[in-house]
Amino acid sequence: MQANVLLFGIFHEVMGAESITVTLPPEATVGHLLTWLRLELATRSAEAAALVAFSAVGVNEEFAPTTRALREGDQIALMPPVSGGSPTTEEPGRPLHIALVHTAIAAAELVEAAKNASDGAVVVFDGVVRNNTRGRQTKWLDYEAYEPMALRQMDFLARQAMDRFGVRHVTLVHRLGRLEIGETAVLIVVASAHRAAAFDACRWLIDTLKAQVPIWKHETFSDGAVWGAGEPFPAAIVPEGGHEA
């Protein structure tokens, strides 16, 4: 069986390609694929090989366990821990605005558009590019994503926040590509009748987005460049054990 695997972050940098084709036995599972990838990466980068155990696998844009059987034609993605025209979803009575953009995020306009006469609070998280990380001078950031899956995850998290915290509106927008110092990388706007729910939902959204949505950050410093270490995926997402024989 031939499996095409999309690579993101450090994995595509180490392999020198955004996707690779892997030959697997007919009854192969995600676990078999992870074993092959870990061994192949080990010949190029010990760091990348070790990271496989903490990475997630997407099959047809859904997180998959090691036991998931693979089929010819599956769309497979190997995703390292995440760093943190676009579809927009709007629902009557439960509005959502979910987007990945490649140009500057219009924060002021999006905040204003989220407001409604029924709201008592609008809470905003505006994540901007700072000029340093742990004492190293940052020159710029580059963000990349597994876009179809990232949009699905962002939509899922926004709906979950609305149900969990009872807020009326969620805007969730992340920028991709090259970002300069001071530019907005991610914007979250939560509108609600009550401020406590809006604050709680906004904090939960940014924390969960950074841990679960497949978006990666490459940071260029004055003295080098690295992929962001990223937030660890939740245990329920990472294939158990990282690999199987």
HUUR-V31578 format. One record per pair of residues at least 24 apart in sequence whose ideal C-beta (glycine too) atoms are under 8 Angstrom apart, sorted by the first residue. I is the first residue (numbers start at 1). J is the second residue. Records with the same first field share a line. If there is no record, write none. Layout:
I: J  J
This chain:
1: 25  26  28  70  71  72
2: 72
3: 28  33  70  72  74  76
4: 75  76
5: 33  37  76  77  78
6: 75  76  77  78  146
7: 77  78
8: 77  78  79  80  144  145  146  214  216
9: 79  80  83  144  216  218  227  230
10: 45  47  48  51  80  227
11: 41  48  51  55  78  80
13: 227
14: 41  44  45  48
15: 40  41  44
24: 70
27: 69
28: 69  70
29: 66  67  68  69  70  244
30: 57  59  64  65  66  67  68  70  239
31: 66  67  239  241  243  244
32: 70  244
33: 57  70  76
34: 66  239  242  243  244
35: 243  244  245
37: 78
38: 242  243
51: 80  81
52: 78  242  243
53: 238  241  242  243
54: 80  81  232  233  238  242
55: 79  80  81  233  238  242
56: 214  233  237  238  239
57: 239
58: 146  149  214
61: 148  149  152
62: 149
63: 237
64: 239
65: 239  240
66: 239  240  241  243  244
77: 146  149  214
79: 146  214
80: 216  227  230
81: 229  230  231  232  233
82: 210  211  212  213  214  215  216  230  231  233
83: 143  210  215  216  217  227  228  230  231
84: 127  174  185  186  209  210  213  215  217  228  230  231
86: 151  173
87: 151
89: 155
94: 162  168
95: 168  169
96: 155  158  159  162  169  170  171  172
97: 169  170  171  172  173  189
98: 151  154  155  158  171  172  173
99: 151  172  173  174
100: 145  147  150  151  154  173  174  175  176
101: 173  174  175  176
102: 175  176  177
103: 175
104: 175  183  184
105: 173  175  184  187
107: 184  187
110: 171  173  187  189
111: 171  189
113: 171
114: 169  171  189  191
115: 191
116: 168  169  191
118: 168  193
119: 168  169  191  192  193
120: 192  193  194  195
121: 191  192  193  194  195  197  198  199
122: 189  190  191  198
123: 189  190  192  195  198  199  201  202
124: 187  188  189  190  202
125: 186  187  188  202  203  205  206
126: 184  187
127: 184  185  186  187  206
128: 182  183  184  185
129: 179  180  181  182  183  185
130: 181
131: 181
133: 219  221
136: 221  222  223
137: 221  222  223
138: 181  219  220  221
139: 181  220  221  222
140: 178  179  180  181  220
141: 178  179  185  217  218  219  220
142: 177  178  179  217  218  220
143: 174  175  176  177  179  185  215  216  217  218
144: 176  215  216  218
145: 174  176  213  214  215  216
146: 214
147: 176
149: 214
150: 174  213  214  215
153: 212  213  214
154: 209  213
157: 205  208  209  212  213
158: 205
161: 190  201  204  205
162: 201
164: 201  204
165: 192  197  198  200  201  204
166: 192  197
167: 191  192  197  198  201
168: 192  193
170: 201  205
172: 205  209
174: 209  213  215
176: 215
212: 237
